Amino acid sequence: MIELAIVGYGKMGKMIESLASAEKFHISGVYDVINPPETHLKEKADVAIEFSAPSEVLKNVEFLASKGINVVCGTTGWYDKASEVEAIIKRYNTGFIYASNFSVGVNLFFQMVKDAAAIMNRFSEYNVLVTETHHTQKLDKPSGTGIRTAEYLIENLESKKSYVSDAERAAANEINIISHRIENVVGVHEVKFESEADSITLTHSAKSRRGFAEGALLAAEFIHTKKGFYKFEDVFGNIK
Ligand SMILES: NC(=O)c1ccc[n+]([C@@H]2O[C@H](COP(=O)([O-])OP(=O)(O)OC[C@H]3O[C@@H](n4cnc5c(N)ncnc54)[C@H](O)[C@@H]3O)[C@@H](O)[C@H]2O)c1
């Protein structure tokens, strides 16, 4: 049985609680902004699933790691601090796994984007654009998944070197990520290859938060006995 702490009891925390199988997980504690782990942790946990806010990640990870608790981090928008988080995990010798998007479907989409980019290298008449659409409460912009999508394109398209966000005009070697915020949209990501003649679009559209929560629980099973710093790709690559 895996002792699981839920850190951040919002839309994602609640979904994780409802999907955690009673055969595999025992929920040892649920923590939120009014009872955060650093002041309210009572029960020991093997692993914490952390879906809070970008500003809270460093503090939460440091505290949880200091208690020997491994962390699955789903919060987005903190990736400029990734090296600090990695140093914390090393210092306390615990386990950590993160993803801008824990859904298996988005990881399939990433694979298709990489393969499409490799093909499009031969067709210089096509430019590429990334768009992401989310609900209006989302704090970070562009989305972590939008940025990851652009990074995969840059790794695989010889003509692209960097990305810009909501630019009126992007340079030839830049990818523009356009963000839309619309009430009640769980998350839509699109890669559009466009020429004078036509356009080709790859789209991932989340129907609910269920896919994110299922992936985070899969990551919790993966990390609960491990040490080290991992990405969800390490789990996804091993799905048979
Ligand atoms: N990686 C993924 O697959 C994925 C999927 C969906 C959402 N997200 C990200 O997860 C995060 C949370 O999303 P959400 O939709 O659940 O947001 P939400 O606003 O519904 O919930 C966030 C919760 O965190 C709590 N919180 C704030 N500070 C805290 C602290 N210090 N300790 C504990 N809890 C604290 C808030 O009170 C709130 O209940 C966002 O960054 C979002 O972008 C990631």
PDBQT file of the ligand as one rigid body, heavy atoms in Angstrom, charges set to zero:
ROOT
HETATM    1  N1  LIG A 301       0.794  18.562 -15.143  1.00  0.00    +0.000 N 
HETATM    2  C1  LIG A 301      -0.485  18.378 -15.473  1.00  0.00    +0.000 C 
HETATM    3  O1  LIG A 301      -0.875  17.363 -16.076  1.00  0.00    +0.000 OA
HETATM    4  C2  LIG A 301      -1.500  19.426 -15.069  1.00  0.00    +0.000 A 
HETATM    5  C3  LIG A 301      -2.858  19.259 -15.335  1.00  0.00    +0.000 A 
HETATM    6  C4  LIG A 301      -3.768  20.213 -14.842  1.00  0.00    +0.000 A 
HETATM    7  C5  LIG A 301      -3.301  21.304 -14.117  1.00  0.00    +0.000 A 
HETATM    8  N2  LIG A 301      -1.956  21.447 -13.915  1.00  0.00    +0.000 N 
HETATM    9  C6  LIG A 301      -1.404  22.525 -13.078  1.00  0.00    +0.000 C 
HETATM   10  O2  LIG A 301      -1.617  22.168 -11.720  1.00  0.00    +0.000 OA
HETATM   11  C7  LIG A 301      -1.748  23.345 -10.926  1.00  0.00    +0.000 C 
HETATM   12  C8  LIG A 301      -3.051  23.289 -10.123  1.00  0.00    +0.000 C 
HETATM   13  O3  LIG A 301      -4.137  23.186 -11.014  1.00  0.00    +0.000 OA
HETATM   14  P1  LIG A 301      -5.646  23.129 -10.474  1.00  0.00    +0.000 P 
HETATM   15  O4  LIG A 301      -6.475  23.221 -11.687  1.00  0.00    +0.000 OA
HETATM   16  O5  LIG A 301      -5.842  22.012  -9.521  1.00  0.00    +0.000 OA
HETATM   17  O6  LIG A 301      -5.698  24.547  -9.682  1.00  0.00    +0.000 OA
HETATM   18  P2  LIG A 301      -6.693  24.987  -8.521  1.00  0.00    +0.000 P 
HETATM   19  O7  LIG A 301      -6.540  26.459  -8.417  1.00  0.00    +0.000 OA
HETATM   20  O8  LIG A 301      -8.039  24.400  -8.728  1.00  0.00    +0.000 OA
HETATM   21  O9  LIG A 301      -6.066  24.294  -7.208  1.00  0.00    +0.000 OA
HETATM   22  C9  LIG A 301      -4.846  24.667  -6.643  1.00  0.00    +0.000 C 
HETATM   23  C10 LIG A 301      -4.944  24.413  -5.145  1.00  0.00    +0.000 C 
HETATM   24  O10 LIG A 301      -3.661  24.585  -4.530  1.00  0.00    +0.000 OA
HETATM   25  C11 LIG A 301      -3.890  25.172  -3.257  1.00  0.00    +0.000 C 
HETATM   26  N3  LIG A 301      -2.653  25.764  -2.734  1.00  0.00    +0.000 N 
HETATM   27  C12 LIG A 301      -2.143  27.013  -2.941  1.00  0.00    +0.000 A 
HETATM   28  N4  LIG A 301      -0.995  27.158  -2.251  1.00  0.00    +0.000 NA
HETATM   29  C13 LIG A 301      -0.773  25.991  -1.597  1.00  0.00    +0.000 A 
HETATM   30  C14 LIG A 301       0.261  25.537  -0.720  1.00  0.00    +0.000 A 
HETATM   31  N5  LIG A 301       1.293  26.310  -0.369  1.00  0.00    +0.000 N 
HETATM   32  N6  LIG A 301       0.188  24.269  -0.250  1.00  0.00    +0.000 NA
HETATM   33  C15 LIG A 301      -0.841  23.470  -0.578  1.00  0.00    +0.000 A 
HETATM   34  N7  LIG A 301      -1.860  23.854  -1.399  1.00  0.00    +0.000 NA
HETATM   35  C16 LIG A 301      -1.813  25.096  -1.896  1.00  0.00    +0.000 A 
HETATM   36  C17 LIG A 301      -5.012  26.185  -3.506  1.00  0.00    +0.000 C 
HETATM   37  O11 LIG A 301      -5.664  26.521  -2.307  1.00  0.00    +0.000 OA
HETATM   38  C18 LIG A 301      -5.913  25.372  -4.450  1.00  0.00    +0.000 C 
HETATM   39  O12 LIG A 301      -6.875  24.607  -3.742  1.00  0.00    +0.000 OA
HETATM   40  C19 LIG A 301      -1.637  24.513 -11.917  1.00  0.00    +0.000 C 
HETATM   41  O13 LIG A 301      -0.292  24.942 -11.954  1.00  0.00    +0.000 OA
HETATM   42  C20 LIG A 301      -2.013  23.883 -13.256  1.00  0.00    +0.000 C 
HETATM   43  O14 LIG A 301      -1.446  24.560 -14.366  1.00  0.00    +0.000 OA
HETATM   44  C21 LIG A 301      -1.065  20.534 -14.385  1.00  0.00    +0.000 A 
ENDROOT
TORSDOF 0
